[in-house]
Amino acid sequence: MKLKYLYPLIGFVVPTVVVGYGYVIPNSPIAGWNESTIGFAGSIVGACVTYVTGILIVLRDTKTSPG
């Protein structure tokens, strides 16, 4: 897998973390380290796992399919 395949993921994760943990969560009633902020982190990690898995599946399919 090439690093350039991860650019869209980085383009999603960096602003999501900066805006979420830098602005939205500190200015909301869920500020602090709690179930909501851990769940938010879990959703970001889940998106990363899903994205990377999809890329790996496509790369595997392009290596095994003819033409």
Helices and strands as residue ranges (DSSP letters): G 3-6, H 7-19, I 20-24, H 35-64
